[in-house]
Amino acid sequence: MRTLTIATLSFLGVALTALAQTPPQYEVYAIRYATLPQFPISALVKGGDAAVKIDVPCYVWLIRGGGRNILVDSGFYRPQFMKQWKPADFVRPDEAVARAGVKAADITDLIISHAHWDHLDGADLFPNAQIWIQRDEYVYYTADAWQSGGKHGGIDPADMAYLLRENTAGKLHLVDGEQEILPGIRVYTGGRHTFASQYVTVTAKPGTIVLASDNVYLYQNLDKHLPIAQTFDEQSNLRAQETMKTLVKDPRLIIPGHDPAVLQRFPKVAEGVVRIE
């Protein structure tokens, strides 16, 4: 009996260890917080028709599970961007996330795909989040981008200053290339929308989901295998698209950064919120 008990306890120990190592089956939501009216396709798809314009939604993505509320990108809200871009249907990103049932203070982690204003500016709206960004992205846009020959279009100095403060506060995590940063959450580089933009894969209930952010603007980029119109390197962007397709069992689970069709392809759970499934 004693031997059986020890064997049983040993089995339970192994089972519990395996359970602890199994990543959560996350739920993933796309949340629209703004729309940029009449945006030219040619600014999104290389070779696109400049005469064709669409209303472009701006999204953040919420990942829930395993005791975490993870946000991919944080949107924008500061007055200069509102004045310049005149967004329609604007809801401040923290309030938009609340529509999905999560308070801003309950966001545990914030993954920044890249440092452009419409993906980073709202980071301070989620004060308790640990922030994850590629090391090369952070280093470039806090240093070389502002030197002679550097490129910093779309980067707001105040946003980078905020990341610096979070770094000194011990809340910023610098990621070196492809790796699993949280259980079931892996990041990849290669799209080069910015100096070292990253995209995210999520172990989710319907299978692996790729949150491409601006490494893929529209489904059109994927369907026609066309690079995005704004990238450091078109070929790396195409290679990233090819890699994304190998990571999912269903290409519909690759979620582009600004396609209005996302809101039609997946079930609505609240105003401006759909569940990826």
C-alpha positions in Angstrom: 0.0 0.0 0.0 2.9 2.3 0.9 4.5 1.6 -2.4 1.3 2.3 -4.3 0.9 5.6 -2.4 4.4 6.7 -3.3 3.9 5.7 -6.9 0.6 7.6 -7.0 2.2 10.7 -5.4 5.0 10.5 -7.9 2.5 10.3 -10.8 0.6 13.2 -9.5 3.7 15.2 -9.1 4.7 14.5 -12.8 1.1 15.3 -13.9 1.1 18.6 -12.0 4.5 19.6 -13.4 3.3 18.9 -16.9 0.1 20.9 -16.3 2.1 23.8 -15.0 4.3 23.7 -18.1 1.3 23.6 -20.5 0.6 27.1 -21.9 -2.9 28.5 -21.4 -5.4 28.3 -24.2 -5.8 32.1 -24.5 -8.8 34.1 -25.8 -7.8 36.8 -28.3 -9.8 39.9 -29.1 -9.3 42.6 -31.8 -10.4 46.0 -30.4 -11.0 49.0 -32.7 -10.4 52.3 -30.9 -10.3 54.7 -34.0 -10.8 55.0 -37.7 -8.6 57.0 -40.1 -10.9 58.2 -42.8 -10.1 57.8 -46.5 -6.6 56.4 -46.3 -5.0 55.6 -49.7 -4.4 52.0 -50.5 -1.0 53.0 -52.0 0.1 53.9 -48.4 -0.7 50.3 -47.3 0.1 48.0 -50.2 3.1 48.3 -52.4 2.0 49.3 -55.9 -1.6 49.9 -54.7 -3.9 52.2 -56.6 -3.5 55.7 -55.2 -7.0 56.6 -56.3 -8.5 54.0 -54.1 -9.1 55.0 -50.5 -10.6 53.2 -47.5 -11.5 54.0 -43.9 -8.7 52.4 -41.9 -9.4 51.0 -38.4 -6.8 51.3 -35.7 -6.7 48.3 -33.4 -5.2 47.0 -30.2 -5.4 43.3 -29.4 -6.3 41.7 -26.0 -5.1 38.3 -24.9 -6.7 36.8 -21.9 -5.8 33.6 -20.0 -3.5 32.0 -17.4 -4.2 34.8 -15.0 -2.9 37.5 -17.4 -4.5 40.2 -19.4 -2.0 40.9 -22.2 -2.3 43.8 -24.6 -0.6 44.0 -27.9 0.0 47.7 -28.8 -1.6 50.6 -26.9 -3.0 53.0 -29.5 -2.8 56.7 -29.3 -4.7 59.5 -27.7 -2.6 62.7 -27.4 -3.9 66.0 -28.8 -1.4 66.4 -31.6 -2.4 63.1 -33.2 -6.1 63.9 -32.9 -5.5 67.2 -34.6 -3.3 65.8 -37.4 -5.3 62.7 -38.2 -8.8 63.6 -37.2 -9.9 60.1 -36.4 -13.5 59.0 -36.5 -15.2 56.7 -34.0 -12.5 57.5 -31.5 -12.5 55.8 -28.1 -9.5 56.3 -25.9 -7.6 53.0 -25.9 -8.1 52.2 -22.2 -11.8 52.8 -22.6 -12.0 50.7 -25.7 -10.3 47.8 -23.8 -12.9 48.2 -21.0 -15.5 47.3 -23.6 -13.9 43.9 -23.7 -14.4 43.6 -20.0 -10.9 44.4 -18.8 -9.9 47.6 -16.8 -6.8 49.4 -17.8 -5.3 48.8 -14.3 -5.7 45.0 -14.9 -3.5 44.8 -18.0 -0.5 42.8 -16.8 1.6 43.0 -19.9 1.9 45.3 -22.9 3.7 44.0 -26.0 4.7 46.8 -28.3 4.9 45.6 -31.9 6.8 48.7 -33.0 7.3 52.3 -31.9 5.0 54.2 -34.2 2.8 56.7 -32.6 -0.5 54.8 -33.2 0.9 51.7 -31.5 2.9 53.1 -28.6 1.4 56.5 -27.6 -1.2 55.1 -25.2 1.3 53.0 -23.2 0.9 55.2 -20.1 -2.8 54.5 -20.0 -1.9 51.0 -18.7 0.1 51.9 -15.6 0.6 48.4 -14.1 1.7 46.6 -17.3 5.1 45.1 -17.9 6.2 46.3 -21.3 7.9 44.1 -23.9 9.7 45.5 -27.0 12.5 44.4 -29.2 15.9 45.5 -27.9 17.0 46.7 -31.3 13.8 48.8 -31.8 14.3 50.5 -28.4 18.0 51.1 -28.9 17.6 52.5 -32.4 14.8 54.9 -31.6 16.4 56.2 -28.4 19.7 56.8 -30.2 20.7 56.3 -33.8 17.4 57.3 -35.3 17.9 60.9 -34.3 21.5 61.1 -35.6 22.5 62.2 -39.1 21.2 59.6 -41.6 18.7 58.1 -39.1 15.1 57.5 -39.8 12.5 58.3 -37.2 9.3 59.0 -39.2 6.2 58.2 -37.2 8.2 58.1 -33.9 7.2 60.5 -31.2 10.1 61.6 -28.9 7.7 61.7 -25.9 6.8 58.1 -26.4 10.4 57.0 -26.4 11.0 59.1 -23.3 8.2 57.2 -21.6 9.8 53.9 -22.4 13.1 55.2 -21.0 11.3 56.0 -17.7 9.7 52.6 -17.6 13.1 51.1 -18.2 14.6 52.9 -15.3 11.6 51.8 -13.2 12.3 48.1 -14.0 9.1 47.6 -16.0 10.6 47.4 -19.5 11.7 44.0 -21.0 14.1 44.1 -24.0 13.6 41.1 -26.3 16.4 39.7 -28.4 14.8 38.4 -31.6 12.5 35.4 -31.8 11.6 34.0 -28.4 8.8 32.9 -26.1 8.3 35.9 -23.8 5.4 34.5 -21.8 3.8 31.0 -21.6 2.3 30.4 -25.0 3.2 33.9 -26.3 6.1 34.1 -28.8 7.4 37.1 -30.8 9.2 37.2 -34.1 11.0 39.8 -36.1 11.6 40.1 -39.8 8.8 42.3 -41.2 10.9 45.4 -40.7 8.0 47.8 -40.8 10.2 49.8 -38.5 13.8 49.2 -37.5 13.0 46.0 -35.5 9.2 45.6 -35.5 7.9 42.3 -34.1 4.7 40.2 -34.5 3.2 37.9 -32.0 1.9 34.3 -32.0 -0.6 33.2 -29.4 -1.5 29.6 -28.3 -5.2 30.0 -28.4 -8.4 28.0 -28.4 -8.8 27.9 -32.2 -5.1 27.2 -32.7 -2.1 29.4 -33.1 -3.0 33.0 -33.9 -0.6 35.5 -35.5 -1.1 39.1 -34.5 0.8 40.7 -37.4 0.2 44.3 -36.4 1.7 46.5 -39.1 4.0 43.8 -40.5 0.9 43.1 -42.6 -1.5 46.0 -43.1 -4.3 44.3 -45.0 -5.5 40.9 -46.0 -4.6 42.1 -49.5 -0.9 41.9 -48.6 -1.3 38.3 -47.7 -3.6 37.3 -50.5 -1.6 38.9 -53.2 1.8 38.4 -51.5 2.6 42.1 -51.7 4.8 43.9 -49.3 3.5 46.7 -47.1 4.1 50.2 -48.6 6.1 51.3 -45.6 9.0 49.1 -44.7 12.8 49.2 -44.2 13.1 46.1 -46.4 10.4 44.8 -48.8 12.0 41.3 -49.1 12.2 40.8 -45.4 8.5 41.8 -45.2 7.6 39.2 -47.8 9.7 36.5 -46.0 7.9 37.4 -42.7 4.5 36.9 -44.5 5.7 33.5 -45.7 6.8 32.5 -42.1 3.5 33.6 -40.7 1.7 31.2 -43.0 3.8 28.3 -41.7 2.8 29.1 -38.1 -1.0 28.7 -38.4 -3.2 25.8 -39.4 -5.7 28.3 -41.0 -4.5 31.4 -42.8 -7.6 33.3 -41.5 -5.8 33.3 -38.1 -3.2 35.7 -39.4 -4.6 39.1 -38.2 -3.4 42.2 -40.1 -2.9 45.5 -38.4 -5.4 47.7 -40.1 -7.9 45.8 -42.2 -11.6 46.7 -41.7 -12.6 43.2 -42.6 -11.4 41.9 -39.2 -14.6 43.3 -37.7 -16.7 41.3 -40.2 -14.8 38.0 -40.2 -15.0 37.3 -36.5 -17.9 37.4 -34.0 -18.8 40.6 -32.3 -18.7 40.6 -28.5 -19.1 44.4 -27.9 -19.0 47.6 -29.9 -15.8 47.6 -31.9 -14.7 44.3 -30.3 -14.5 40.9 -32.0 -13.2 37.6 -30.7 -10.7 35.8 -32.9 -12.0 32.2 -33.4 
